[in-house]
Amino acid sequence: MPRTVPHPLRVRRVYDPPHPEDGTRVLVDRLWPRGLATTDAYIDEWPKSLTPSTGLRRWFHGSDTEDAAAFAEFRHRYEAELAAPEAAAALDGLRRLTRAGPVTLLTASRTPDRSHASVLRDLLEGH
């Protein structure tokens, strides 16, 4: 399937230092990252309505996050949450940002490519 975002879309850890190529930096975690000062985060947007619900987040972290079936189930449940009106509107806003320039989705997750941030990236890229 062709890429639906015209500019680079990255997923990175929020603890990593910012790069000039990051473009708009969007924190996609519901909770502020532990131990990170707001002045060190360089966050442009924080759309909390795009984040997984507390229940879903706890369910996933209570499962074997390395298990492909658990991640597939997480993805399914998270995509269902993103279909809710407030989340869908925030996702549309994020799509508009990707049309304006590069966007970096930031998460505190130790494994960003196996997190909700990667699900968001895949949705935005049309996967």
C-alpha positions in Angstrom: 0.0 0.0 0.0 1.4 3.4 -0.9 2.5 5.8 1.8 -0.2 8.3 2.7 2.0 10.9 4.5 4.2 13.1 2.3 6.8 13.8 4.9 9.0 11.7 7.2 7.1 10.1 10.1 9.3 8.7 12.9 8.9 7.0 16.2 11.5 7.7 18.8 11.9 7.5 22.6 11.2 10.8 24.3 14.4 10.4 26.3 16.5 10.6 23.2 17.9 14.1 22.4 16.0 16.0 19.7 17.3 15.9 16.2 16.9 18.7 13.6 15.1 16.2 11.3 12.4 15.6 13.9 10.1 18.3 12.7 7.0 18.5 14.9 7.6 16.5 18.1 4.4 14.8 19.4 4.2 13.1 22.7 1.8 10.2 22.3 1.9 8.9 26.0 -1.0 9.6 28.4 1.4 10.1 31.3 4.3 12.5 31.4 7.6 10.5 31.1 9.3 9.8 34.5 12.4 11.8 35.2 12.1 14.1 32.2 11.9 17.8 32.9 9.5 19.7 30.7 12.3 21.9 29.5 14.3 18.9 28.3 11.5 17.3 26.3 11.0 19.7 23.4 7.4 18.7 22.9 5.3 20.6 20.4 2.0 18.6 20.8 0.6 16.3 23.4 -2.8 15.0 22.2 -3.8 12.8 25.1 -6.9 11.6 23.4 -4.7 9.6 21.0 -3.2 7.5 23.8 -4.4 4.1 24.8 -6.9 4.0 27.7 -5.5 3.3 31.1 -7.2 -0.1 31.1 -5.8 -1.1 27.7 -2.3 0.1 28.7 -2.4 -1.9 31.9 -3.7 -5.0 30.1 -0.9 -4.9 27.6 1.8 -4.3 30.1 0.4 -7.2 32.2 0.7 -9.5 29.2 3.8 -10.8 27.5 4.6 -7.7 25.4 7.1 -9.8 23.3 4.3 -12.2 22.3 3.1 -11.5 18.7 -0.5 -12.5 19.5 -0.6 -10.2 22.5 0.6 -7.3 20.4 -1.9 -8.1 17.6 -4.7 -8.1 20.2 -3.4 -4.8 21.6 -3.3 -3.3 18.1 -6.9 -4.4 17.5 -8.2 -3.0 20.8 -6.2 0.3 20.4 -7.5 0.8 16.8 -11.0 0.4 18.2 -10.3 3.1 20.8 -9.0 5.4 18.0 -12.3 5.1 16.2 -14.0 7.0 19.1 -15.0 10.6 18.0 -12.5 12.5 20.2 -9.6 10.2 19.3 -10.6 10.2 15.6 -10.6 14.0 15.6 -7.1 14.0 17.2 -5.9 11.4 14.6 -7.1 13.7 11.8 -5.2 16.6 13.4 -2.1 14.4 13.4 -2.7 13.6 9.7 -2.7 17.3 9.0 0.6 17.8 10.8 2.2 15.0 8.6 1.1 16.9 5.5 2.7 20.1 6.8 6.2 18.6 7.5 8.1 15.9 9.3 6.6 14.5 12.5 8.2 12.5 15.2 6.0 10.5 17.5 7.6 10.3 21.0 7.0 7.6 23.6 8.7 6.6 26.9 8.3 3.0 25.9 11.5 1.0 26.0 10.4 -0.7 22.7 8.9 2.0 20.6 8.5 -0.3 17.6 6.3 -2.6 19.7 4.1 0.1 21.2 1.1 2.2 20.5 3.3 4.8 18.8 4.1 2.2 16.1 0.4 1.5 15.7 -0.2 5.2 15.2 2.6 5.4 12.7 1.3 2.5 10.7 -2.2 4.0 10.7 -0.9 7.3 9.4 1.2 5.6 6.8 -1.7 3.5 5.6 -0.6 0.1 6.7 
